[in-house]
Amino acid sequence: MHIRHLIVAAISLLAVATATSSLGAQTQPKAALNITGSTWPPYIDKSRPNFGVAADIVATAFKRAGYELNGKFESWPRTLEGTSIGVYDVIAAAWYTEERAKTLAFSEPYMFNDILLVKRKDDDIKFNGFADLRGLVIGVVDGYAYDEAFDQAPNLLRVPANHVIQNLLMLTQGKVDLTIGDKWAIRHELAQYLPTAAAQLEFLPKPVARRGLHIAVSRANPQHEKIVADFNKALAAMKADGSWQAIIDRHAKDLAQLAEQPL
């Protein structure tokens, strides 16, 4: 065989090998992700269609990005700790803090939460700034990052509980002066567990904060940057083609029913 023929044959084999390698890289499936979250209706809840609006958005984005998900419900402390150390790859719904960002990589927000204070209607409490809350007892959920300014404000008496409903119950019983949380989560808890008490309570109109809701990926996963980037890309595409809004609209009836409840 002439030298020229050998060179042509070698180039042909290299081209085939390169094409095969590229095709394999394109079709190689991504590893399944272990995703977790705590029950937080109406956002994440086993009893709701597609496990709630937040879970629906997250699962759809990951599916579009080519990931399979293995999901498990945990308490919030186990969710946060387990993902921080790498037991789980992803938290489905989390608020950003600088402390959490040391062990978790956060996506762009896919929803926003309005954080409000709740009081008894008969109590003359106003909120224009944290100075107005000095000396008042405020029920909070242990481990929640409501807002950096609120969490660090001095002279606030915060009483931790494990669940939103515990704080609402203490509020109706006069054991705390206020509680705090996402407005839709509070509406859900009252409608589900304390429907007659809802008429006794009201939101203070000024929000404490508006928090972005993110996925949080464990930095213990060596692919955490790529996972976040893939999610962000899929989320942007969903917003551009209307599929994100379609999910919001599908769950809007759920929120409309809650909005009809007193509060």
DRENPA-3360 file (N, C-alpha, C; in nm, 2 decimals, always signed):
BEGIN
1 = MHIRHLIV = +0.09/-0.12/+0.00/+0.00/+0.00/+0.00/+0.09/+0.12/+0.00 ~ +0.06/+0.22/-0.09/+0.13/+0.34/-0.09/+0.12/+0.42/+0.04 ~ +0.22/+0.51/+0.06/+0.21/+0.59/+0.18/+0.09/+0.68/+0.18 ~ +0.06/+0.73/+0.06/-0.06/+0.82/+0.05/-0.19/+0.75/+0.09 ~ -0.20/+0.62/+0.05/-0.32/+0.54/+0.09/-0.32/+0.52/+0.24 ~ -0.20/+0.49/+0.30/-0.20/+0.47/+0.45/-0.25/+0.60/+0.52 ~ -0.20/+0.72/+0.47/-0.24/+0.84/+0.54/-0.39/+0.86/+0.53 ~ -0.45/+0.84/+0.41/-0.59/+0.85/+0.39/-0.67/+0.76/+0.48;
9 = AAISLLAV = -0.62/+0.64/+0.49/-0.69/+0.54/+0.57/-0.69/+0.58/+0.72 ~ -0.57/+0.63/+0.76/-0.56/+0.67/+0.90/-0.65/+0.79/+0.93 ~ -0.65/+0.89/+0.84/-0.74/+1.00/+0.86/-0.89/+0.96/+0.87 ~ -0.93/+0.86/+0.78/-1.06/+0.81/+0.78/-1.10/+0.75/+0.91 ~ -1.01/+0.66/+0.96/-1.03/+0.60/+1.09/-1.04/+0.70/+1.20 ~ -0.96/+0.80/+1.20/-0.96/+0.90/+1.30/-1.10/+0.98/+1.30 ~ -1.14/+1.01/+1.18/-1.27/+1.08/+1.17/-1.39/+0.99/+1.22 ~ -1.38/+0.86/+1.19/-1.49/+0.78/+1.24/-1.48/+0.77/+1.39;
17 = ATATSSLG = -1.36/+0.76/+1.45/-1.35/+0.75/+1.59/-1.40/+0.87/+1.66 ~ -1.36/+0.99/+1.60/-1.41/+1.12/+1.66/-1.56/+1.13/+1.65 ~ -1.62/+1.09/+1.54/-1.76/+1.10/+1.53/-1.83/+1.01/+1.63 ~ -1.78/+0.89/+1.64/-1.84/+0.80/+1.74/-1.83/+0.85/+1.88 ~ -1.71/+0.91/+1.91/-1.69/+0.96/+2.05/-1.78/+1.07/+2.07 ~ -1.80/+1.16/+1.97/-1.89/+1.28/+1.99/-2.03/+1.23/+2.01 ~ -2.08/+1.13/+1.93/-2.21/+1.08/+1.94/-2.23/+1.02/+2.08 ~ -2.13/+0.94/+2.13/-2.14/+0.88/+2.26/-2.16/+0.99/+2.37;
25 = AQTQPKAA = -2.08/+1.10/+2.35/-2.09/+1.21/+2.45/-2.23/+1.27/+2.45 ~ -2.29/+1.28/+2.33/-2.42/+1.35/+2.32/-2.53/+1.26/+2.38 ~ -2.52/+1.13/+2.36/-2.63/+1.04/+2.40/-2.61/+0.98/+2.54 ~ -2.49/+1.00/+2.60/-2.47/+0.94/+2.73/-2.56/+1.00/+2.83 ~ -2.64/+0.92/+2.90/-2.74/+0.97/+2.99/-2.68/+1.04/+3.12 ~ -2.74/+1.14/+3.17/-2.69/+1.20/+3.29/-2.73/+1.11/+3.41 ~ -2.64/+1.12/+3.52/-2.67/+1.04/+3.63/-2.80/+1.08/+3.70 ~ -2.87/+0.99/+3.76/-2.99/+1.02/+3.84/-2.95/+1.10/+3.96;
33 = LNITGSTW = -3.04/+1.20/+4.00/-3.01/+1.28/+4.11/-3.10/+1.24/+4.23 ~ -3.05/+1.24/+4.35/-3.13/+1.22/+4.47/-3.17/+1.35/+4.52 ~ -3.30/+1.38/+4.50/-3.36/+1.51/+4.54/-3.45/+1.50/+4.66 ~ -3.45/+1.59/+4.75/-3.53/+1.59/+4.87/-3.59/+1.72/+4.90 ~ -3.69/+1.72/+4.99/-3.75/+1.84/+5.03/-3.85/+1.81/+5.15 ~ -3.88/+1.91/+5.22/-3.98/+1.89/+5.33/-4.12/+1.93/+5.28 ~ -4.22/+1.87/+5.34/-4.35/+1.90/+5.31/-4.38/+2.04/+5.34 ~ -4.43/+2.12/+5.24/-4.45/+2.26/+5.26/-4.56/+2.30/+5.16;
41 = PPYIDKSR = -4.69/+2.26/+5.19/-4.80/+2.30/+5.10/-4.82/+2.45/+5.10 ~ -4.87/+2.50/+4.99/-4.90/+2.43/+4.87/-4.79/+2.41/+4.77 ~ -4.66/+2.44/+4.81/-4.55/+2.43/+4.72/-4.50/+2.29/+4.70 ~ -4.48/+2.21/+4.81/-4.44/+2.07/+4.80/-4.53/+1.99/+4.90 ~ -4.60/+1.90/+4.84/-4.70/+1.83/+4.91/-4.75/+1.70/+4.84 ~ -4.74/+1.59/+4.90/-4.77/+1.46/+4.84/-4.92/+1.46/+4.79 ~ -5.00/+1.53/+4.86/-5.15/+1.52/+4.82/-5.19/+1.61/+4.71 ~ -5.09/+1.69/+4.65/-5.13/+1.78/+4.54/-5.09/+1.73/+4.41;
49 = PNFGVAAD = -5.15/+1.77/+4.30/-5.11/+1.73/+4.17/-4.96/+1.76/+4.14 ~ -4.89/+1.65/+4.10/-4.75/+1.66/+4.07/-4.67/+1.71/+4.19 ~ -4.72/+1.68/+4.31/-4.66/+1.72/+4.44/-4.65/+1.87/+4.47 ~ -4.73/+1.95/+4.41/-4.73/+2.09/+4.44/-4.66/+2.17/+4.33 ~ -4.69/+2.30/+4.33/-4.64/+2.39/+4.22/-4.49/+2.39/+4.22 ~ -4.42/+2.40/+4.33/-4.27/+2.41/+4.33/-4.21/+2.28/+4.28 ~ -4.26/+2.17/+4.33/-4.21/+2.04/+4.28/-4.24/+2.02/+4.14 ~ -4.35/+2.07/+4.09/-4.39/+2.05/+3.95/-4.29/+2.13/+3.86;
57 = IVATAFKR = -4.26/+2.25/+3.89/-4.16/+2.33/+3.82/-4.02/+2.26/+3.82 ~ -3.98/+2.22/+3.93/-3.84/+2.16/+3.95/-3.83/+2.03/+3.87 ~ -3.93/+1.95/+3.88/-3.93/+1.82/+3.81/-3.93/+1.84/+3.66 ~ -4.01/+1.93/+3.61/-4.02/+1.96/+3.47/-3.89/+2.01/+3.42 ~ -3.83/+2.11/+3.49/-3.70/+2.16/+3.44/-3.59/+2.06/+3.44 ~ -3.58/+1.97/+3.54/-3.48/+1.87/+3.54/-3.51/+1.77/+3.42 ~ -3.63/+1.73/+3.40/-3.67/+1.64/+3.29/-3.62/+1.70/+3.16 ~ -3.65/+1.83/+3.14/-3.60/+1.89/+3.01/-3.45/+1.90/+3.00;
65 = AGYELNGK = -3.39/+1.91/+3.11/-3.24/+1.91/+3.11/-3.18/+1.77/+3.10 ~ -3.26/+1.67/+3.10/-3.21/+1.53/+3.08/-3.18/+1.45/+3.20 ~ -3.23/+1.50/+3.32/-3.20/+1.43/+3.44/-3.31/+1.34/+3.49 ~ -3.28/+1.23/+3.55/-3.38/+1.15/+3.62/-3.37/+1.19/+3.77 ~ -3.48/+1.18/+3.84/-3.48/+1.22/+3.98/-3.53/+1.10/+4.07 ~ -3.46/+1.08/+4.18/-3.50/+0.99/+4.29/-3.54/+1.08/+4.40 ~ -3.67/+1.09/+4.43/-3.72/+1.18/+4.53/-3.75/+1.12/+4.67 ~ -3.73/+1.20/+4.77/-3.76/+1.15/+4.91/-3.80/+1.27/+4.99;
73 = FESWPRTL = -3.91/+1.26/+5.07/-3.95/+1.37/+5.16/-3.88/+1.35/+5.29 ~ -3.83/+1.46/+5.35/-3.76/+1.46/+5.48/-3.81/+1.58/+5.56 ~ -3.78/+1.58/+5.69/-3.81/+1.70/+5.76/-3.71/+1.81/+5.71 ~ -3.74/+1.93/+5.74/-3.65/+2.04/+5.69/-3.51/+2.03/+5.75 ~ -3.49/+2.00/+5.88/-3.35/+1.99/+5.93/-3.27/+1.87/+5.86 ~ -3.34/+1.76/+5.84/-3.27/+1.65/+5.77/-3.25/+1.68/+5.62 ~ -3.34/+1.75/+5.56/-3.32/+1.80/+5.42/-3.20/+1.88/+5.41 ~ -3.19/+1.99/+5.49/-3.08/+2.08/+5.49/-2.94/+2.01/+5.52;
81 = EGTSIGVY = -2.94/+1.94/+5.63/-2.82/+1.87/+5.67/-2.77/+1.77/+5.57 ~ -2.87/+1.68/+5.53/-2.84/+1.57/+5.44/-2.78/+1.62/+5.31 ~ -2.84/+1.73/+5.25/-2.79/+1.78/+5.12/-2.66/+1.85/+5.14 ~ -2.64/+1.92/+5.25/-2.51/+1.99/+5.28/-2.39/+1.89/+5.28 ~ -2.41/+1.77/+5.34/-2.30/+1.67/+5.35/-2.30/+1.57/+5.23 ~ -2.40/+1.58/+5.14/-2.39/+1.50/+5.02/-2.47/+1.37/+5.03 ~ -2.55/+1.35/+5.13/-2.64/+1.24/+5.13/-2.74/+1.25/+5.02 ~ -2.79/+1.37/+4.99/-2.88/+1.41/+4.88/-2.80/+1.50/+4.79;
89 = DVIAAAWY = -2.84/+1.50/+4.66/-2.78/+1.59/+4.56/-2.85/+1.73/+4.56 ~ -2.98/+1.73/+4.58/-3.06/+1.85/+4.55/-3.17/+1.87/+4.65 ~ -3.18/+2.00/+4.70/-3.30/+2.04/+4.77/-3.40/+2.10/+4.67 ~ -3.52/+2.06/+4.67/-3.61/+2.11/+4.57/-3.66/+2.26/+4.59 ~ -3.66/+2.30/+4.72/-3.70/+2.44/+4.74/-3.63/+2.49/+4.86 ~ -3.55/+2.60/+4.84/-3.47/+2.66/+4.95/-3.46/+2.81/+4.93 ~ -3.45/+2.88/+5.04/-3.41/+3.02/+5.04/-3.26/+3.04/+5.05 ~ -3.21/+3.13/+4.98/-3.06/+3.15/+4.99/-3.01/+3.22/+5.11;
97 = TEERAKTL = -2.90/+3.18/+5.17/-2.83/+3.25/+5.27/-2.68/+3.23/+5.24 ~ -2.60/+3.33/+5.28/-2.45/+3.31/+5.26/-2.40/+3.19/+5.34 ~ -2.46/+3.16/+5.45/-2.41/+3.04/+5.53/-2.44/+2.91/+5.45 ~ -2.56/+2.90/+5.40/-2.60/+2.79/+5.32/-2.51/+2.77/+5.19 ~ -2.48/+2.88/+5.13/-2.40/+2.88/+5.01/-2.26/+2.83/+5.03 ~ -2.22/+2.81/+5.15/-2.09/+2.75/+5.18/-2.09/+2.60/+5.14 ~ -2.20/+2.53/+5.15/-2.21/+2.39/+5.12/-2.31/+2.36/+5.01 ~ -2.39/+2.46/+4.96/-2.49/+2.44/+4.86/-2.47/+2.54/+4.75;
105 = AFSEPYMF = -2.49/+2.50/+4.63/-2.49/+2.59/+4.51/-2.64/+2.62/+4.47 ~ -2.67/+2.74/+4.46/-2.81/+2.78/+4.43/-2.83/+2.82/+4.29 ~ -2.95/+2.78/+4.24/-3.00/+2.81/+4.11/-3.05/+2.96/+4.10 ~ -3.09/+3.00/+3.99/-3.17/+3.12/+3.97/-3.31/+3.09/+4.04 ~ -3.37/+3.19/+4.09/-3.50/+3.17/+4.16/-3.61/+3.12/+4.05 ~ -3.69/+3.03/+4.09/-3.79/+2.98/+3.99/-3.93/+3.03/+4.04 ~ -3.94/+3.08/+4.16/-4.06/+3.14/+4.22/-4.02/+3.24/+4.32 ~ -4.11/+3.32/+4.37/-4.09/+3.41/+4.48/-4.19/+3.39/+4.59;
113 = NDILLVKR = -4.15/+3.41/+4.72/-4.23/+3.40/+4.83/-4.24/+3.53/+4.91 ~ -4.36/+3.58/+4.94/-4.38/+3.70/+5.02/-4.39/+3.65/+5.17 ~ -4.30/+3.71/+5.25/-4.29/+3.67/+5.39/-4.36/+3.78/+5.47 ~ -4.46/+3.74/+5.54/-4.55/+3.83/+5.62/-4.56/+3.79/+5.76 ~ -4.59/+3.89/+5.84/-4.62/+3.87/+5.99/-4.77/+3.85/+6.00 ~ -4.81/+3.77/+6.10/-4.95/+3.74/+6.13/-4.97/+3.78/+6.28 ~ -5.08/+3.85/+6.30/-5.12/+3.88/+6.44/-5.27/+3.85/+6.47 ~ -5.31/+3.86/+6.59/-5.45/+3.85/+6.62/-5.51/+3.99/+6.59;
121 = KDDDIKFN = -5.63/+3.98/+6.54/-5.70/+4.11/+6.49/-5.72/+4.21/+6.60 ~ -5.74/+4.16/+6.72/-5.77/+4.25/+6.83/-5.65/+4.32/+6.89 ~ -5.53/+4.27/+6.85/-5.40/+4.34/+6.90/-5.36/+4.45/+6.81 ~ -5.33/+4.56/+6.88/-5.29/+4.68/+6.81/-5.14/+4.68/+6.78 ~ -5.10/+4.61/+6.68/-4.96/+4.60/+6.64/-4.94/+4.65/+6.50 ~ -4.84/+4.74/+6.49/-4.81/+4.79/+6.35/-4.67/+4.75/+6.32 ~ -4.64/+4.73/+6.19/-4.51/+4.70/+6.15/-4.46/+4.79/+6.03 ~ -4.37/+4.88/+6.06/-4.31/+4.96/+5.96/-4.16/+4.93/+5.96;
129 = GFADLRGL = -4.10/+4.87/+6.06/-3.96/+4.84/+6.07/-3.94/+4.75/+6.19 ~ -3.83/+4.69/+6.20/-3.80/+4.60/+6.31/-3.81/+4.66/+6.45 ~ -3.79/+4.79/+6.46/-3.80/+4.85/+6.59/-3.94/+4.84/+6.65 ~ -4.04/+4.83/+6.56/-4.18/+4.81/+6.60/-4.20/+4.68/+6.67 ~ -4.11/+4.58/+6.65/-4.13/+4.45/+6.70/-4.06/+4.42/+6.83 ~ -3.98/+4.52/+6.88/-3.91/+4.50/+7.01/-4.00/+4.47/+7.12 ~ -3.96/+4.37/+7.20/-4.04/+4.33/+7.31/-4.16/+4.23/+7.28 ~ -4.18/+4.21/+7.15/-4.29/+4.11/+7.11/-4.23/+3.97/+7.09;
137 = VIGVVDGY = -4.31/+3.87/+7.13/-4.27/+3.74/+7.11/-4.32/+3.69/+6.97 ~ -4.23/+3.64/+6.89/-4.25/+3.60/+6.76/-4.23/+3.45/+6.74 ~ -4.33/+3.38/+6.69/-4.31/+3.24/+6.67/-4.24/+3.22/+6.53 ~ -4.13/+3.14/+6.52/-4.06/+3.11/+6.40/-4.05/+2.96/+6.39 ~ -4.02/+2.92/+6.27/-3.99/+2.78/+6.24/-3.84/+2.76/+6.25 ~ -3.79/+2.66/+6.33/-3.65/+2.64/+6.35/-3.58/+2.61/+6.22 ~ -3.47/+2.69/+6.19/-3.39/+2.66/+6.07/-3.44/+2.73/+5.94 ~ -3.55/+2.81/+5.95/-3.60/+2.88/+5.83/-3.52/+3.01/+5.82;
145 = AYDEAFDQ = -3.49/+3.05/+5.69/-3.41/+3.17/+5.66/-3.51/+3.27/+5.61 ~ -3.59/+3.33/+5.70/-3.69/+3.43/+5.65/-3.64/+3.55/+5.58 ~ -3.54/+3.60/+5.64/-3.47/+3.72/+5.58/-3.35/+3.76/+5.67 ~ -3.24/+3.79/+5.60/-3.12/+3.82/+5.68/-3.14/+3.93/+5.78 ~ -3.21/+4.04/+5.74/-3.23/+4.15/+5.83/-3.32/+4.11/+5.95 ~ -3.42/+4.03/+5.92/-3.51/+3.99/+6.03/-3.43/+3.89/+6.12 ~ -3.36/+3.80/+6.06/-3.29/+3.70/+6.14/-3.18/+3.76/+6.23 ~ -3.13/+3.87/+6.19/-3.02/+3.93/+6.26/-3.06/+4.06/+6.34;
153 = APNLLRVP = -3.19/+4.10/+6.33/-3.23/+4.21/+6.40/-3.22/+4.19/+6.55 ~ -3.16/+4.29/+6.63/-3.15/+4.27/+6.77/-3.28/+4.30/+6.84 ~ -3.29/+4.25/+6.97/-3.40/+4.27/+7.06/-3.53/+4.22/+7.01 ~ -3.53/+4.11/+6.92/-3.65/+4.04/+6.89/-3.66/+3.91/+6.96 ~ -3.77/+3.88/+7.02/-3.79/+3.76/+7.10/-3.85/+3.65/+7.01 ~ -3.76/+3.57/+6.95/-3.80/+3.46/+6.86/-3.82/+3.33/+6.93 ~ -3.93/+3.27/+6.92/-3.96/+3.14/+6.98/-3.96/+3.03/+6.87 ~ -3.87/+2.94/+6.87/-3.87/+2.84/+6.76/-3.96/+2.72/+6.78;
161 = ANHVIQNL = -4.02/+2.68/+6.67/-4.11/+2.56/+6.67/-4.07/+2.48/+6.55 ~ -4.12/+2.36/+6.54/-4.09/+2.27/+6.43/-4.17/+2.29/+6.30 ~ -4.29/+2.35/+6.32/-4.38/+2.36/+6.21/-4.46/+2.49/+6.21 ~ -4.51/+2.54/+6.10/-4.58/+2.66/+6.09/-4.71/+2.65/+6.17 ~ -4.78/+2.53/+6.17/-4.90/+2.52/+6.24/-4.89/+2.53/+6.39 ~ -4.77/+2.49/+6.44/-4.75/+2.51/+6.59/-4.75/+2.66/+6.62 ~ -4.68/+2.74/+6.54/-4.68/+2.88/+6.57/-4.82/+2.94/+6.56 ~ -4.89/+2.90/+6.46/-5.03/+2.96/+6.44/-5.12/+2.92/+6.56;
169 = LMLTQGKV = -5.10/+2.80/+6.61/-5.18/+2.75/+6.73/-5.14/+2.84/+6.85 ~ -5.01/+2.86/+6.87/-4.96/+2.94/+6.98/-5.01/+3.08/+6.97 ~ -5.02/+3.13/+6.85/-5.08/+3.27/+6.83/-5.22/+3.27/+6.87 ~ -5.30/+3.18/+6.83/-5.44/+3.18/+6.87/-5.46/+3.16/+7.02 ~ -5.37/+3.10/+7.08/-5.37/+3.07/+7.23/-5.31/+3.19/+7.31 ~ -5.26/+3.29/+7.24/-5.20/+3.40/+7.31/-5.06/+3.37/+7.37 ~ -4.99/+3.27/+7.32/-4.86/+3.23/+7.37/-4.75/+3.31/+7.30 ~ -4.78/+3.36/+7.18/-4.69/+3.44/+7.11/-4.77/+3.56/+7.06;
177 = DLTIGDKW = -4.70/+3.67/+7.03/-4.77/+3.79/+6.98/-4.78/+3.79/+6.83 ~ -4.69/+3.73/+6.76/-4.69/+3.73/+6.61/-4.63/+3.59/+6.57 ~ -4.65/+3.56/+6.44/-4.58/+3.46/+6.38/-4.55/+3.51/+6.24 ~ -4.46/+3.43/+6.17/-4.41/+3.48/+6.04/-4.40/+3.36/+5.94 ~ -4.42/+3.39/+5.81/-4.41/+3.29/+5.71/-4.46/+3.33/+5.58 ~ -4.45/+3.24/+5.48/-4.50/+3.27/+5.35/-4.65/+3.27/+5.35 ~ -4.71/+3.37/+5.28/-4.85/+3.39/+5.29/-4.93/+3.28/+5.25 ~ -4.89/+3.20/+5.14/-4.97/+3.09/+5.10/-4.96/+2.97/+5.19;
185 = AIRHELAQ = -4.84/+2.95/+5.24/-4.82/+2.84/+5.34/-4.91/+2.86/+5.46 ~ -4.91/+2.99/+5.51/-4.99/+3.02/+5.63/-5.14/+3.00/+5.60 ~ -5.18/+3.05/+5.48/-5.32/+3.03/+5.44/-5.36/+2.88/+5.44 ~ -5.27/+2.80/+5.38/-5.30/+2.66/+5.37/-5.31/+2.60/+5.51 ~ -5.22/+2.63/+5.60/-5.22/+2.57/+5.73/-5.35/+2.60/+5.81 ~ -5.39/+2.73/+5.80/-5.51/+2.77/+5.87/-5.64/+2.70/+5.80 ~ -5.64/+2.70/+5.67/-5.76/+2.63/+5.61/-5.76/+2.48/+5.64 ~ -5.65/+2.42/+5.65/-5.64/+2.28/+5.67/-5.67/+2.24/+5.82;
193 = YLPTAAAQ = -5.61/+2.31/+5.91/-5.61/+2.27/+6.05/-5.68/+2.36/+6.15 ~ -5.69/+2.49/+6.11/-5.76/+2.58/+6.21/-5.85/+2.68/+6.13 ~ -5.95/+2.62/+6.06/-6.04/+2.70/+5.98/-6.12/+2.80/+6.06 ~ -6.16/+2.77/+6.18/-6.24/+2.86/+6.25/-6.16/+2.97/+6.32 ~ -6.03/+2.95/+6.33/-5.94/+3.05/+6.40/-5.89/+3.15/+6.30 ~ -5.91/+3.12/+6.17/-5.85/+3.21/+6.06/-5.92/+3.35/+6.07 ~ -6.05/+3.35/+6.11/-6.12/+3.48/+6.12/-6.07/+3.57/+6.23 ~ -5.99/+3.51/+6.33/-5.94/+3.59/+6.44/-5.80/+3.65/+6.41;
201 = LEFLPKPV = -5.74/+3.61/+6.29/-5.61/+3.65/+6.26/-5.60/+3.74/+6.13 ~ -5.49/+3.81/+6.12/-5.47/+3.89/+6.00/-5.33/+3.91/+5.97 ~ -5.29/+3.93/+5.84/-5.16/+3.96/+5.80/-5.13/+4.11/+5.83 ~ -5.01/+4.14/+5.88/-4.97/+4.28/+5.87/-4.93/+4.31/+5.73 ~ -4.97/+4.43/+5.68/-4.96/+4.45/+5.53/-4.82/+4.46/+5.48 ~ -4.73/+4.52/+5.55/-4.59/+4.54/+5.50/-4.52/+4.40/+5.51 ~ -4.47/+4.36/+5.39/-4.39/+4.23/+5.39/-4.26/+4.25/+5.47 ~ -4.22/+4.14/+5.54/-4.08/+4.14/+5.59/-3.98/+4.13/+5.48;
209 = ARRGLHIA = -4.01/+4.05/+5.38/-3.92/+4.02/+5.27/-3.99/+3.96/+5.16 ~ -3.93/+3.96/+5.04/-3.97/+3.88/+4.93/-3.85/+3.79/+4.89 ~ -3.87/+3.66/+4.91/-3.76/+3.57/+4.90/-3.77/+3.49/+4.77 ~ -3.66/+3.48/+4.70/-3.65/+3.39/+4.58/-3.65/+3.24/+4.63 ~ -3.72/+3.16/+4.55/-3.72/+3.01/+4.58/-3.63/+2.95/+4.48 ~ -3.53/+2.87/+4.53/-3.43/+2.81/+4.44/-3.42/+2.66/+4.47 ~ -3.36/+2.59/+4.37/-3.30/+2.46/+4.41/-3.17/+2.49/+4.47 ~ -3.12/+2.39/+4.55/-2.99/+2.40/+4.61/-2.92/+2.27/+4.59;
217 = VSRANPQH = -2.80/+2.27/+4.53/-2.73/+2.15/+4.49/-2.61/+2.13/+4.58 ~ -2.59/+2.01/+4.63/-2.48/+1.99/+4.73/-2.35/+2.01/+4.66 ~ -2.26/+2.09/+4.72/-2.13/+2.11/+4.67/-2.04/+1.98/+4.69 ~ -2.09/+1.89/+4.76/-2.02/+1.76/+4.77/-2.04/+1.68/+4.64 ~ -2.13/+1.71/+4.56/-2.15/+1.65/+4.42/-2.05/+1.72/+4.33 ~ -1.95/+1.65/+4.27/-1.85/+1.71/+4.19/-1.91/+1.78/+4.06 ~ -2.04/+1.75/+4.03/-2.10/+1.81/+3.91/-2.20/+1.92/+3.95 ~ -2.18/+1.98/+4.07/-2.28/+2.07/+4.12/-2.30/+2.20/+4.03;
225 = EKIVADFN = -2.19/+2.25/+3.98/-2.19/+2.36/+3.89/-2.27/+2.33/+3.76 ~ -2.24/+2.22/+3.70/-2.31/+2.18/+3.58/-2.46/+2.15/+3.60 ~ -2.49/+2.09/+3.72/-2.63/+2.07/+3.75/-2.71/+2.20/+3.76 ~ -2.65/+2.29/+3.83/-2.72/+2.42/+3.84/-2.73/+2.49/+3.71 ~ -2.62/+2.49/+3.63/-2.63/+2.55/+3.50/-2.73/+2.49/+3.41 ~ -2.74/+2.35/+3.41/-2.84/+2.28/+3.33/-2.98/+2.32/+3.37 ~ -3.00/+2.33/+3.50/-3.14/+2.36/+3.55/-3.17/+2.51/+3.51 ~ -3.08/+2.60/+3.53/-3.10/+2.74/+3.49/-3.14/+2.75/+3.34;
233 = KALAAMKA = -3.07/+2.68/+3.26/-3.09/+2.68/+3.11/-3.23/+2.63/+3.08 ~ -3.27/+2.52/+3.15/-3.40/+2.46/+3.12/-3.51/+2.56/+3.18 ~ -3.49/+2.62/+3.29/-3.58/+2.71/+3.35/-3.60/+2.83/+3.26 ~ -3.50/+2.89/+3.20/-3.51/+3.00/+3.11/-3.59/+2.96/+2.99 ~ -3.56/+2.84/+2.94/-3.64/+2.79/+2.82/-3.79/+2.78/+2.85 ~ -3.82/+2.73/+2.97/-3.96/+2.71/+3.01/-4.03/+2.85/+3.02 ~ -3.96/+2.95/+3.07/-4.02/+3.08/+3.08/-4.04/+3.14/+2.94 ~ -3.94/+3.11/+2.85/-3.95/+3.17/+2.71/-4.06/+3.10/+2.63;
241 = DGSWQAII = -4.09/+2.97/+2.65/-4.19/+2.91/+2.57/-4.32/+2.89/+2.63 ~ -4.34/+2.95/+2.75/-4.47/+2.95/+2.82/-4.50/+2.83/+2.91 ~ -4.41/+2.73/+2.91/-4.44/+2.61/+2.99/-4.43/+2.64/+3.14 ~ -4.34/+2.73/+3.18/-4.34/+2.77/+3.32/-4.47/+2.84/+3.37 ~ -4.52/+2.93/+3.29/-4.65/+2.99/+3.32/-4.76/+2.89/+3.32 ~ -4.76/+2.79/+3.23/-4.86/+2.69/+3.22/-4.87/+2.61/+3.35 ~ -4.75/+2.59/+3.41/-4.75/+2.51/+3.54/-4.82/+2.60/+3.65 ~ -4.78/+2.73/+3.65/-4.83/+2.82/+3.75/-4.99/+2.83/+3.73;
249 = DRHAKDLA = -5.03/+2.84/+3.61/-5.18/+2.84/+3.58/-5.25/+2.72/+3.63 ~ -5.18/+2.60/+3.61/-5.25/+2.47/+3.65/-5.27/+2.47/+3.80 ~ -5.18/+2.53/+3.88/-5.19/+2.53/+4.02/-5.27/+2.65/+4.08 ~ -5.31/+2.74/+3.99/-5.37/+2.87/+4.04/-5.50/+2.84/+4.11 ~ -5.58/+2.74/+4.06/-5.70/+2.71/+4.13/-5.68/+2.68/+4.27 ~ -5.58/+2.61/+4.30/-5.54/+2.57/+4.44/-5.53/+2.70/+4.52 ~ -5.45/+2.80/+4.47/-5.43/+2.92/+4.54/-5.55/+3.01/+4.55 ~ -5.64/+3.00/+4.45/-5.76/+3.08/+4.45/-5.85/+3.03/+4.56;
257 = QLAEQPL = -5.86/+2.90/+4.58/-5.94/+2.85/+4.69/-5.89/+2.90/+4.83 ~ -5.76/+2.90/+4.84/-5.70/+2.95/+4.97/-5.73/+3.10/+4.99 ~ -5.72/+3.17/+4.88/-5.75/+3.32/+4.89/-5.89/+3.35/+4.94 ~ -5.98/+3.25/+4.92/-6.12/+3.28/+4.96/-6.14/+3.26/+5.11 ~ -6.04/+3.20/+5.18/-6.05/+3.18/+5.32/-6.02/+3.31/+5.40 ~ -6.08/+3.33/+5.52/-6.06/+3.45/+5.60/-5.91/+3.46/+5.63 ~ -5.86/+3.59/+5.64/-5.73/+3.62/+5.68/-5.69/+3.75/+5.62;
% end
